[in-house]
Amino acid sequence: MSEIAEDYARAHLLDLLERVEAGERFLITRSGRAVAGLVPAGSVASMTARDAVEALRRFGDGRVLGPDLSVRDLIGGGRRG
């Protein structure tokens, strides 16, 4: 899946749609973060596990919980003792 910037996708939508019809897939990014996927209709259900994991990794890039929070802190805070 190729990454393309939002402004590029907007300017070249017709060309991208033709390429998607031919089977290509694109990940649209805004400020370096994944915001959408451009994939052939009906192909979402056939996404491979590898593609799904990669999409999740990209989705998490640049996201923070806060200056002093970690996932472990949140998990521990949710447990009742």
PyMOL Python script that loads the backbone (N, CA, C, O; Angstrom):
from pymol import cmd

cmd.read_pdbstr("""\
ATOM      1  N   MET A   1       0.857  -1.169   0.000  1.00  0.00           N
ATOM      2  CA  MET A   1       0.000   0.000   0.000  1.00  0.00           C
ATOM      3  C   MET A   1       0.903   1.232   0.000  1.00  0.00           C
ATOM      4  O   MET A   1       1.733   1.396   0.894  1.00  0.00           O
ATOM      5  N   SER A   2       0.745   2.078  -0.981  1.00  0.00           N
ATOM      6  CA  SER A   2       1.564   3.278  -1.106  1.00  0.00           C
ATOM      7  C   SER A   2       0.975   4.418  -0.273  1.00  0.00           C
ATOM      8  O   SER A   2      -0.242   4.573  -0.182  1.00  0.00           O
ATOM      9  N   GLU A   3       1.853   5.200   0.323  1.00  0.00           N
ATOM     10  CA  GLU A   3       1.415   6.384   1.074  1.00  0.00           C
ATOM     11  C   GLU A   3       1.414   7.592   0.161  1.00  0.00           C
ATOM     12  O   GLU A   3       2.355   7.810  -0.603  1.00  0.00           O
ATOM     13  N   ILE A   4       0.337   8.385   0.246  1.00  0.00           N
ATOM     14  CA  ILE A   4       0.268   9.633  -0.500  1.00  0.00           C
ATOM     15  C   ILE A   4      -0.284  10.716   0.414  1.00  0.00           C
ATOM     16  O   ILE A   4      -1.106  10.449   1.291  1.00  0.00           O
ATOM     17  N   ALA A   5       0.176  11.931   0.199  1.00  0.00           N
ATOM     18  CA  ALA A   5      -0.282  13.060   1.014  1.00  0.00           C
ATOM     19  C   ALA A   5      -1.694  13.471   0.592  1.00  0.00           C
ATOM     20  O   ALA A   5      -2.098  13.292  -0.557  1.00  0.00           O
ATOM     21  N   GLU A   6      -2.420  14.016   1.542  1.00  0.00           N
ATOM     22  CA  GLU A   6      -3.798  14.439   1.313  1.00  0.00           C
ATOM     23  C   GLU A   6      -3.901  15.426   0.151  1.00  0.00           C
ATOM     24  O   GLU A   6      -4.790  15.285  -0.688  1.00  0.00           O
ATOM     25  N   ASP A   7      -3.030  16.405   0.081  1.00  0.00           N
ATOM     26  CA  ASP A   7      -3.107  17.394  -0.986  1.00  0.00           C
ATOM     27  C   ASP A   7      -2.833  16.765  -2.354  1.00  0.00           C
ATOM     28  O   ASP A   7      -3.440  17.163  -3.348  1.00  0.00           O
ATOM     29  N   TYR A   8      -1.930  15.794  -2.411  1.00  0.00           N
ATOM     30  CA  TYR A   8      -1.670  15.080  -3.664  1.00  0.00           C
ATOM     31  C   TYR A   8      -2.915  14.281  -4.073  1.00  0.00           C
ATOM     32  O   TYR A   8      -3.300  14.276  -5.242  1.00  0.00           O
ATOM     33  N   ALA A   9      -3.533  13.612  -3.105  1.00  0.00           N
ATOM     34  CA  ALA A   9      -4.728  12.818  -3.394  1.00  0.00           C
ATOM     35  C   ALA A   9      -5.843  13.712  -3.932  1.00  0.00           C
ATOM     36  O   ALA A   9      -6.553  13.335  -4.865  1.00  0.00           O
ATOM     37  N   ARG A  10      -5.990  14.880  -3.351  1.00  0.00           N
ATOM     38  CA  ARG A  10      -7.030  15.803  -3.793  1.00  0.00           C
ATOM     39  C   ARG A  10      -6.767  16.267  -5.233  1.00  0.00           C
ATOM     40  O   ARG A  10      -7.690  16.338  -6.044  1.00  0.00           O
ATOM     41  N   ALA A  11      -5.521  16.578  -5.538  1.00  0.00           N
ATOM     42  CA  ALA A  11      -5.178  17.104  -6.854  1.00  0.00           C
ATOM     43  C   ALA A  11      -5.198  16.034  -7.949  1.00  0.00           C
ATOM     44  O   ALA A  11      -5.383  16.354  -9.123  1.00  0.00           O
ATOM     45  N   HIS A  12      -5.010  14.764  -7.570  1.00  0.00           N
ATOM     46  CA  HIS A  12      -4.897  13.698  -8.561  1.00  0.00           C
ATOM     47  C   HIS A  12      -5.945  12.599  -8.389  1.00  0.00           C
ATOM     48  O   HIS A  12      -5.696  11.440  -8.721  1.00  0.00           O
ATOM     49  N   LEU A  13      -7.103  12.964  -7.876  1.00  0.00           N
ATOM     50  CA  LEU A  13      -8.110  11.968  -7.531  1.00  0.00           C
ATOM     51  C   LEU A  13      -8.524  11.105  -8.720  1.00  0.00           C
ATOM     52  O   LEU A  13      -8.622   9.886  -8.578  1.00  0.00           O
ATOM     53  N   LEU A  14      -8.766  11.695  -9.873  1.00  0.00           N
ATOM     54  CA  LEU A  14      -9.222  10.901 -11.014  1.00  0.00           C
ATOM     55  C   LEU A  14      -8.179   9.868 -11.418  1.00  0.00           C
ATOM     56  O   LEU A  14      -8.523   8.718 -11.689  1.00  0.00           O
ATOM     57  N   ASP A  15      -6.923  10.258 -11.460  1.00  0.00           N
ATOM     58  CA  ASP A  15      -5.848   9.318 -11.785  1.00  0.00           C
ATOM     59  C   ASP A  15      -5.758   8.219 -10.725  1.00  0.00           C
ATOM     60  O   ASP A  15      -5.600   7.043 -11.055  1.00  0.00           O
ATOM     61  N   LEU A  16      -5.860   8.604  -9.464  1.00  0.00           N
ATOM     62  CA  LEU A  16      -5.792   7.621  -8.384  1.00  0.00           C
ATOM     63  C   LEU A  16      -6.948   6.624  -8.459  1.00  0.00           C
ATOM     64  O   LEU A  16      -6.757   5.432  -8.218  1.00  0.00           O
ATOM     65  N   LEU A  17      -8.135   7.104  -8.791  1.00  0.00           N
ATOM     66  CA  LEU A  17      -9.284   6.209  -8.906  1.00  0.00           C
ATOM     67  C   LEU A  17      -9.079   5.187 -10.016  1.00  0.00           C
ATOM     68  O   LEU A  17      -9.448   4.022  -9.866  1.00  0.00           O
ATOM     69  N   GLU A  18      -8.496   5.616 -11.122  1.00  0.00           N
ATOM     70  CA  GLU A  18      -8.204   4.658 -12.191  1.00  0.00           C
ATOM     71  C   GLU A  18      -7.203   3.609 -11.729  1.00  0.00           C
ATOM     72  O   GLU A  18      -7.335   2.429 -12.055  1.00  0.00           O
ATOM     73  N   ARG A  19      -6.208   4.039 -10.973  1.00  0.00           N
ATOM     74  CA  ARG A  19      -5.206   3.105 -10.471  1.00  0.00           C
ATOM     75  C   ARG A  19      -5.807   2.153  -9.446  1.00  0.00           C
ATOM     76  O   ARG A  19      -5.431   0.982  -9.390  1.00  0.00           O
ATOM     77  N   VAL A  20      -6.744   2.653  -8.632  1.00  0.00           N
ATOM     78  CA  VAL A  20      -7.423   1.800  -7.650  1.00  0.00           C
ATOM     79  C   VAL A  20      -8.279   0.763  -8.372  1.00  0.00           C
ATOM     80  O   VAL A  20      -8.324  -0.398  -7.966  1.00  0.00           O
ATOM     81  N   GLU A  21      -8.950   1.176  -9.430  1.00  0.00           N
ATOM     82  CA  GLU A  21      -9.729   0.214 -10.222  1.00  0.00           C
ATOM     83  C   GLU A  21      -8.848  -0.900 -10.763  1.00  0.00           C
ATOM     84  O   GLU A  21      -9.306  -2.027 -10.951  1.00  0.00           O
ATOM     85  N   ALA A  22      -7.586  -0.582 -11.012  1.00  0.00           N
ATOM     86  CA  ALA A  22      -6.639  -1.582 -11.525  1.00  0.00           C
ATOM     87  C   ALA A  22      -6.048  -2.435 -10.405  1.00  0.00           C
ATOM     88  O   ALA A  22      -5.261  -3.346 -10.665  1.00  0.00           O
ATOM     89  N   GLY A  23      -6.429  -2.138  -9.150  1.00  0.00           N
ATOM     90  CA  GLY A  23      -6.009  -2.978  -8.041  1.00  0.00           C
ATOM     91  C   GLY A  23      -5.030  -2.359  -7.053  1.00  0.00           C
ATOM     92  O   GLY A  23      -4.697  -2.988  -6.049  1.00  0.00           O
ATOM     93  N   GLU A  24      -4.560  -1.137  -7.314  1.00  0.00           N
ATOM     94  CA  GLU A  24      -3.630  -0.506  -6.372  1.00  0.00           C
ATOM     95  C   GLU A  24      -4.377  -0.027  -5.131  1.00  0.00           C
ATOM     96  O   GLU A  24      -5.588   0.190  -5.155  1.00  0.00           O
ATOM     97  N   ARG A  25      -3.624   0.129  -4.054  1.00  0.00           N
ATOM     98  CA  ARG A  25      -4.175   0.624  -2.789  1.00  0.00           C
ATOM     99  C   ARG A  25      -3.307   1.775  -2.314  1.00  0.00           C
ATOM    100  O   ARG A  25      -2.093   1.771  -2.514  1.00  0.00           O
ATOM    101  N   PHE A  26      -3.935   2.763  -1.684  1.00  0.00           N
ATOM    102  CA  PHE A  26      -3.206   3.931  -1.207  1.00  0.00           C
ATOM    103  C   PHE A  26      -3.616   4.263   0.221  1.00  0.00           C
ATOM    104  O   PHE A  26      -4.778   4.122   0.602  1.00  0.00           O
ATOM    105  N   LEU A  27      -2.645   4.702   0.993  1.00  0.00           N
ATOM    106  CA  LEU A  27      -2.891   5.205   2.337  1.00  0.00           C
ATOM    107  C   LEU A  27      -2.723   6.712   2.268  1.00  0.00           C
ATOM    108  O   LEU A  27      -1.640   7.202   1.950  1.00  0.00           O
ATOM    109  N   ILE A  28      -3.776   7.445   2.560  1.00  0.00           N
ATOM    110  CA  ILE A  28      -3.742   8.906   2.491  1.00  0.00           C
ATOM    111  C   ILE A  28      -3.337   9.449   3.852  1.00  0.00           C
ATOM    112  O   ILE A  28      -3.907   9.082   4.879  1.00  0.00           O
ATOM    113  N   THR A  29      -2.338  10.334   3.841  1.00  0.00           N
ATOM    114  CA  THR A  29      -1.813  10.886   5.084  1.00  0.00           C
ATOM    115  C   THR A  29      -2.038  12.387   5.157  1.00  0.00           C
ATOM    116  O   THR A  29      -2.091  13.079   4.140  1.00  0.00           O
ATOM    117  N   ARG A  30      -2.168  12.872   6.383  1.00  0.00           N
ATOM    118  CA  ARG A  30      -2.258  14.311   6.653  1.00  0.00           C
ATOM    119  C   ARG A  30      -1.211  14.609   7.717  1.00  0.00           C
ATOM    120  O   ARG A  30      -1.249  14.048   8.812  1.00  0.00           O
ATOM    121  N   SER A  31      -0.302  15.472   7.396  1.00  0.00           N
ATOM    122  CA  SER A  31       0.800  15.815   8.306  1.00  0.00           C
ATOM    123  C   SER A  31       1.546  14.557   8.757  1.00  0.00           C
ATOM    124  O   SER A  31       1.961  14.453   9.911  1.00  0.00           O
ATOM    125  N   GLY A  32       1.710  13.616   7.848  1.00  0.00           N
ATOM    126  CA  GLY A  32       2.448  12.399   8.145  1.00  0.00           C
ATOM    127  C   GLY A  32       1.678  11.317   8.869  1.00  0.00           C
ATOM    128  O   GLY A  32       2.221  10.241   9.118  1.00  0.00           O
ATOM    129  N   ARG A  33       0.414  11.575   9.217  1.00  0.00           N
ATOM    130  CA  ARG A  33      -0.404  10.571   9.912  1.00  0.00           C
ATOM    131  C   ARG A  33      -1.441   9.989   8.968  1.00  0.00           C
ATOM    132  O   ARG A  33      -2.043  10.710   8.172  1.00  0.00           O
ATOM    133  N   ALA A  34      -1.644   8.695   9.061  1.00  0.00           N
ATOM    134  CA  ALA A  34      -2.635   8.020   8.225  1.00  0.00           C
ATOM    135  C   ALA A  34      -4.034   8.499   8.591  1.00  0.00           C
ATOM    136  O   ALA A  34      -4.399   8.525   9.766  1.00  0.00           O
ATOM    137  N   VAL A  35      -4.821   8.882   7.577  1.00  0.00           N
ATOM    138  CA  VAL A  35      -6.188   9.325   7.836  1.00  0.00           C
ATOM    139  C   VAL A  35      -7.232   8.525   7.055  1.00  0.00           C
ATOM    140  O   VAL A  35      -8.397   8.480   7.449  1.00  0.00           O
ATOM    141  N   ALA A  36      -6.818   7.886   5.939  1.00  0.00           N
ATOM    142  CA  ALA A  36      -7.797   7.148   5.140  1.00  0.00           C
ATOM    143  C   ALA A  36      -7.089   6.182   4.209  1.00  0.00           C
ATOM    144  O   ALA A  36      -5.908   6.336   3.894  1.00  0.00           O
ATOM    145  N   GLY A  37      -7.837   5.192   3.783  1.00  0.00           N
ATOM    146  CA  GLY A  37      -7.335   4.267   2.787  1.00  0.00           C
ATOM    147  C   GLY A  37      -8.155   4.388   1.518  1.00  0.00           C
ATOM    148  O   GLY A  37      -9.375   4.544   1.568  1.00  0.00           O
ATOM    149  N   LEU A  38      -7.489   4.316   0.391  1.00  0.00           N
ATOM    150  CA  LEU A  38      -8.162   4.343  -0.895  1.00  0.00           C
ATOM    151  C   LEU A  38      -7.940   2.968  -1.517  1.00  0.00           C
ATOM    152  O   LEU A  38      -6.853   2.665  -2.010  1.00  0.00           O
ATOM    153  N   VAL A  39      -8.978   2.144  -1.488  1.00  0.00           N
ATOM    154  CA  VAL A  39      -8.867   0.744  -1.915  1.00  0.00           C
ATOM    155  C   VAL A  39     -10.028   0.403  -2.832  1.00  0.00           C
ATOM    156  O   VAL A  39     -11.059   1.076  -2.801  1.00  0.00           O
ATOM    157  N   PRO A  40      -9.875  -0.641  -3.657  1.00  0.00           N
ATOM    158  CA  PRO A  40     -10.986  -1.043  -4.517  1.00  0.00           C
ATOM    159  C   PRO A  40     -12.223  -1.408  -3.691  1.00  0.00           C
ATOM    160  O   PRO A  40     -12.112  -1.985  -2.609  1.00  0.00           O
ATOM    161  N   ALA A  41     -13.381  -1.070  -4.207  1.00  0.00           N
ATOM    162  CA  ALA A  41     -14.632  -1.388  -3.517  1.00  0.00           C
ATOM    163  C   ALA A  41     -14.728  -2.884  -3.283  1.00  0.00           C
ATOM    164  O   ALA A  41     -14.423  -3.677  -4.173  1.00  0.00           O
ATOM    165  N   GLY A  42     -15.149  -3.269  -2.095  1.00  0.00           N
ATOM    166  CA  GLY A  42     -15.302  -4.675  -1.762  1.00  0.00           C
ATOM    167  C   GLY A  42     -14.023  -5.356  -1.322  1.00  0.00           C
ATOM    168  O   GLY A  42     -14.047  -6.530  -0.954  1.00  0.00           O
ATOM    169  N   SER A  43     -12.907  -4.646  -1.352  1.00  0.00           N
ATOM    170  CA  SER A  43     -11.636  -5.289  -1.010  1.00  0.00           C
ATOM    171  C   SER A  43     -11.279  -5.174   0.464  1.00  0.00           C
ATOM    172  O   SER A  43     -10.329  -5.813   0.916  1.00  0.00           O
ATOM    173  N   VAL A  44     -12.010  -4.385   1.210  1.00  0.00           N
ATOM    174  CA  VAL A  44     -11.673  -4.216   2.620  1.00  0.00           C
ATOM    175  C   VAL A  44     -11.762  -5.545   3.358  1.00  0.00           C
ATOM    176  O   VAL A  44     -10.919  -5.845   4.203  1.00  0.00           O
ATOM    177  N   ALA A  45     -12.763  -6.328   3.046  1.00  0.00           N
ATOM    178  CA  ALA A  45     -12.914  -7.614   3.721  1.00  0.00           C
ATOM    179  C   ALA A  45     -11.777  -8.569   3.375  1.00  0.00           C
ATOM    180  O   ALA A  45     -11.494  -9.498   4.131  1.00  0.00           O
ATOM    181  N   SER A  46     -11.125  -8.346   2.238  1.00  0.00           N
ATOM    182  CA  SER A  46     -10.054  -9.238   1.841  1.00  0.00           C
ATOM    183  C   SER A  46      -8.669  -8.701   2.215  1.00  0.00           C
ATOM    184  O   SER A  46      -7.658  -9.217   1.738  1.00  0.00           O
ATOM    185  N   MET A  47      -8.615  -7.682   3.053  1.00  0.00           N
ATOM    186  CA  MET A  47      -7.339  -7.135   3.495  1.00  0.00           C
ATOM    187  C   MET A  47      -6.563  -8.216   4.241  1.00  0.00           C
ATOM    188  O   MET A  47      -7.120  -8.932   5.074  1.00  0.00           O
ATOM    189  N   THR A  48      -5.293  -8.325   3.936  1.00  0.00           N
ATOM    190  CA  THR A  48      -4.490  -9.340   4.606  1.00  0.00           C
ATOM    191  C   THR A  48      -4.196  -8.906   6.040  1.00  0.00           C
ATOM    192  O   THR A  48      -4.275  -7.724   6.374  1.00  0.00           O
ATOM    193  N   ALA A  49      -3.863  -9.867   6.864  1.00  0.00           N
ATOM    194  CA  ALA A  49      -3.514  -9.565   8.250  1.00  0.00           C
ATOM    195  C   ALA A  49      -2.300  -8.645   8.298  1.00  0.00           C
ATOM    196  O   ALA A  49      -2.228  -7.745   9.136  1.00  0.00           O
ATOM    197  N   ARG A  50      -1.353  -8.874   7.402  1.00  0.00           N
ATOM    198  CA  ARG A  50      -0.146  -8.031   7.356  1.00  0.00           C
ATOM    199  C   ARG A  50      -0.515  -6.577   7.058  1.00  0.00           C
ATOM    200  O   ARG A  50       0.013  -5.663   7.692  1.00  0.00           O
ATOM    201  N   ASP A  51      -1.429  -6.353   6.087  1.00  0.00           N
ATOM    202  CA  ASP A  51      -1.879  -4.996   5.765  1.00  0.00           C
ATOM    203  C   ASP A  51      -2.582  -4.360   6.958  1.00  0.00           C
ATOM    204  O   ASP A  51      -2.383  -3.179   7.245  1.00  0.00           O
ATOM    205  N   ALA A  52      -3.404  -5.141   7.651  1.00  0.00           N
ATOM    206  CA  ALA A  52      -4.132  -4.616   8.803  1.00  0.00           C
ATOM    207  C   ALA A  52      -3.176  -4.208   9.913  1.00  0.00           C
ATOM    208  O   ALA A  52      -3.340  -3.143  10.509  1.00  0.00           O
ATOM    209  N   VAL A  53      -2.182  -5.037  10.197  1.00  0.00           N
ATOM    210  CA  VAL A  53      -1.207  -4.713  11.244  1.00  0.00           C
ATOM    211  C   VAL A  53      -0.420  -3.466  10.857  1.00  0.00           C
ATOM    212  O   VAL A  53      -0.190  -2.591  11.692  1.00  0.00           O
ATOM    213  N   GLU A  54      -0.012  -3.384   9.608  1.00  0.00           N
ATOM    214  CA  GLU A  54       0.742  -2.209   9.149  1.00  0.00           C
ATOM    215  C   GLU A  54      -0.110  -0.943   9.244  1.00  0.00           C
ATOM    216  O   GLU A  54       0.390   0.111   9.638  1.00  0.00           O
ATOM    217  N   ALA A  55      -1.383  -1.040   8.889  1.00  0.00           N
ATOM    218  CA  ALA A  55      -2.281   0.111   8.988  1.00  0.00           C
ATOM    219  C   ALA A  55      -2.429   0.555  10.442  1.00  0.00           C
ATOM    220  O   ALA A  55      -2.451   1.753  10.725  1.00  0.00           O
ATOM    221  N   LEU A  56      -2.530  -0.396  11.356  1.00  0.00           N
ATOM    222  CA  LEU A  56      -2.630  -0.051  12.773  1.00  0.00           C
ATOM    223  C   LEU A  56      -1.354   0.615  13.274  1.00  0.00           C
ATOM    224  O   LEU A  56      -1.412   1.564  14.056  1.00  0.00           O
ATOM    225  N   ARG A  57      -0.204   0.121  12.826  1.00  0.00           N
ATOM    226  CA  ARG A  57       1.063   0.745  13.229  1.00  0.00           C
ATOM    227  C   ARG A  57       1.128   2.185  12.740  1.00  0.00           C
ATOM    228  O   ARG A  57       1.508   3.085  13.488  1.00  0.00           O
ATOM    229  N   ARG A  58       0.759   2.398  11.486  1.00  0.00           N
ATOM    230  CA  ARG A  58       0.784   3.754  10.940  1.00  0.00           C
ATOM    231  C   ARG A  58      -0.205   4.648  11.667  1.00  0.00           C
ATOM    232  O   ARG A  58       0.069   5.825  11.906  1.00  0.00           O
ATOM    233  N   PHE A  59      -1.361   4.085  12.020  1.00  0.00           N
ATOM    234  CA  PHE A  59      -2.368   4.864  12.733  1.00  0.00           C
ATOM    235  C   PHE A  59      -1.822   5.376  14.059  1.00  0.00           C
ATOM    236  O   PHE A  59      -2.127   6.499  14.460  1.00  0.00           O
ATOM    237  N   GLY A  60      -1.019   4.566  14.745  1.00  0.00           N
ATOM    238  CA  GLY A  60      -0.472   4.953  16.039  1.00  0.00           C
ATOM    239  C   GLY A  60       0.709   5.898  15.970  1.00  0.00           C
ATOM    240  O   GLY A  60       1.052   6.526  16.972  1.00  0.00           O
ATOM    241  N   ASP A  61       1.340   6.015  14.807  1.00  0.00           N
ATOM    242  CA  ASP A  61       2.501   6.893  14.667  1.00  0.00           C
ATOM    243  C   ASP A  61       2.133   8.331  15.007  1.00  0.00           C
ATOM    244  O   ASP A  61       1.164   8.879  14.480  1.00  0.00           O
ATOM    245  N   GLY A  62       2.909   8.927  15.883  1.00  0.00           N
ATOM    246  CA  GLY A  62       2.712  10.332  16.231  1.00  0.00           C
ATOM    247  C   GLY A  62       1.639  10.588  17.266  1.00  0.00           C
ATOM    248  O   GLY A  62       1.445  11.733  17.674  1.00  0.00           O
ATOM    249  N   ARG A  63       0.946   9.573  17.698  1.00  0.00           N
ATOM    250  CA  ARG A  63      -0.092   9.759  18.719  1.00  0.00           C
ATOM    251  C   ARG A  63       0.528   9.577  20.100  1.00  0.00           C
ATOM    252  O   ARG A  63       1.320   8.660  20.318  1.00  0.00           O
ATOM    253  N   VAL A  64       0.167  10.444  21.017  1.00  0.00           N
ATOM    254  CA  VAL A  64       0.701  10.369  22.375  1.00  0.00           C
ATOM    255  C   VAL A  64      -0.445  10.322  23.367  1.00  0.00           C
ATOM    256  O   VAL A  64      -1.544  10.811  23.103  1.00  0.00           O
ATOM    257  N   LEU A  65      -0.163   9.720  24.521  1.00  0.00           N
ATOM    258  CA  LEU A  65      -1.172   9.623  25.575  1.00  0.00           C
ATOM    259  C   LEU A  65      -1.144  10.850  26.466  1.00  0.00           C
ATOM    260  O   LEU A  65      -2.166  11.210  27.050  1.00  0.00           O
ATOM    261  N   GLY A  66      -0.035  11.476  26.577  1.00  0.00           N
ATOM    262  CA  GLY A  66       0.146  12.641  27.435  1.00  0.00           C
ATOM    263  C   GLY A  66       1.581  12.673  27.901  1.00  0.00           C
ATOM    264  O   GLY A  66       2.329  11.717  27.694  1.00  0.00           O
ATOM    265  N   PRO A  67       1.974  13.772  28.532  1.00  0.00           N
ATOM    266  CA  PRO A  67       3.384  13.907  28.913  1.00  0.00           C
ATOM    267  C   PRO A  67       3.845  12.899  29.959  1.00  0.00           C
ATOM    268  O   PRO A  67       5.028  12.562  30.004  1.00  0.00           O
ATOM    269  N   ASP A  68       2.940  12.415  30.796  1.00  0.00           N
ATOM    270  CA  ASP A  68       3.366  11.512  31.857  1.00  0.00           C
ATOM    271  C   ASP A  68       2.520  10.240  31.928  1.00  0.00           C
ATOM    272  O   ASP A  68       2.417   9.622  32.988  1.00  0.00           O
ATOM    273  N   LEU A  69       1.918   9.850  30.811  1.00  0.00           N
ATOM    274  CA  LEU A  69       1.094   8.646  30.792  1.00  0.00           C
ATOM    275  C   LEU A  69       1.756   7.578  29.933  1.00  0.00           C
ATOM    276  O   LEU A  69       2.422   7.876  28.941  1.00  0.00           O
ATOM    277  N   SER A  70       1.559   6.345  30.333  1.00  0.00           N
ATOM    278  CA  SER A  70       1.991   5.215  29.507  1.00  0.00           C
ATOM    279  C   SER A  70       0.827   4.240  29.410  1.00  0.00           C
ATOM    280  O   SER A  70      -0.115   4.297  30.200  1.00  0.00           O
ATOM    281  N   VAL A  71       0.904   3.371  28.460  1.00  0.00           N
ATOM    282  CA  VAL A  71      -0.141   2.350  28.320  1.00  0.00           C
ATOM    283  C   VAL A  71      -0.188   1.492  29.572  1.00  0.00           C
ATOM    284  O   VAL A  71      -1.268   1.137  30.043  1.00  0.00           O
ATOM    285  N   ARG A  72       0.973   1.158  30.111  1.00  0.00           N
ATOM    286  CA  ARG A  72       1.030   0.340  31.324  1.00  0.00           C
ATOM    287  C   ARG A  72       0.308   1.039  32.491  1.00  0.00           C
ATOM    288  O   ARG A  72      -0.409   0.387  33.249  1.00  0.00           O
ATOM    289  N   ASP A  73       0.495   2.365  32.636  1.00  0.00           N
ATOM    290  CA  ASP A  73      -0.202   3.114  33.691  1.00  0.00           C
ATOM    291  C   ASP A  73      -1.714   3.031  33.512  1.00  0.00           C
ATOM    292  O   ASP A  73      -2.455   2.856  34.479  1.00  0.00           O
ATOM    293  N   LEU A  74      -2.160   3.158  32.279  1.00  0.00           N
ATOM    294  CA  LEU A  74      -3.601   3.096  32.026  1.00  0.00           C
ATOM    295  C   LEU A  74      -4.157   1.706  32.314  1.00  0.00           C
ATOM    296  O   LEU A  74      -5.246   1.574  32.873  1.00  0.00           O
ATOM    297  N   ILE A  75      -3.417   0.674  31.934  1.00  0.00           N
ATOM    298  CA  ILE A  75      -3.867  -0.695  32.223  1.00  0.00           C
ATOM    299  C   ILE A  75      -3.938  -0.914  33.718  1.00  0.00           C
ATOM    300  O   ILE A  75      -4.929  -1.437  34.227  1.00  0.00           O
ATOM    301  N   GLY A  76      -2.884  -0.514  34.432  1.00  0.00           N
ATOM    302  CA  GLY A  76      -2.857  -0.683  35.881  1.00  0.00           C
ATOM    303  C   GLY A  76      -3.950   0.108  36.576  1.00  0.00           C
ATOM    304  O   GLY A  76      -4.528  -0.365  37.555  1.00  0.00           O
ATOM    305  N   GLY A  77      -4.242   1.308  36.084  1.00  0.00           N
ATOM    306  CA  GLY A  77      -5.283   2.145  36.672  1.00  0.00           C
ATOM    307  C   GLY A  77      -6.670   1.579  36.478  1.00  0.00           C
ATOM    308  O   GLY A  77      -7.580   1.898  37.244  1.00  0.00           O
ATOM    309  N   GLY A  78      -6.850   0.746  35.472  1.00  0.00           N
ATOM    310  CA  GLY A  78      -8.146   0.153  35.212  1.00  0.00           C
ATOM    311  C   GLY A  78      -8.422  -1.109  36.002  1.00  0.00           C
ATOM    312  O   GLY A  78      -9.550  -1.601  36.027  1.00  0.00           O
ATOM    313  N   ARG A  79      -7.382  -1.638  36.652  1.00  0.00           N
ATOM    314  CA  ARG A  79      -7.550  -2.863  37.429  1.00  0.00           C
ATOM    315  C   ARG A  79      -8.078  -2.541  38.807  1.00  0.00           C
ATOM    316  O   ARG A  79      -7.717  -1.532  39.414  1.00  0.00           O
ATOM    317  N   ARG A  80      -8.922  -3.399  39.277  1.00  0.00           N
ATOM    318  CA  ARG A  80      -9.461  -3.215  40.629  1.00  0.00           C
ATOM    319  C   ARG A  80      -8.840  -4.261  41.529  1.00  0.00           C
ATOM    320  O   ARG A  80      -8.787  -5.442  41.184  1.00  0.00           O
ATOM    321  N   GLY A  81      -8.388  -3.836  42.647  1.00  0.00           N
ATOM    322  CA  GLY A  81      -7.686  -4.776  43.521  1.00  0.00           C
ATOM    323  C   GLY A  81      -8.382  -5.189  44.724  1.00  0.00           C
ATOM    324  O   GLY A  81      -7.850  -5.978  45.504  1.00  0.00           O
TER     325      GLY A  81
END
""", "prot")
cmd.dss("prot")
cmd.show_as("cartoon", "prot")
cmd.util.cbc("prot")
cmd.orient("prot")
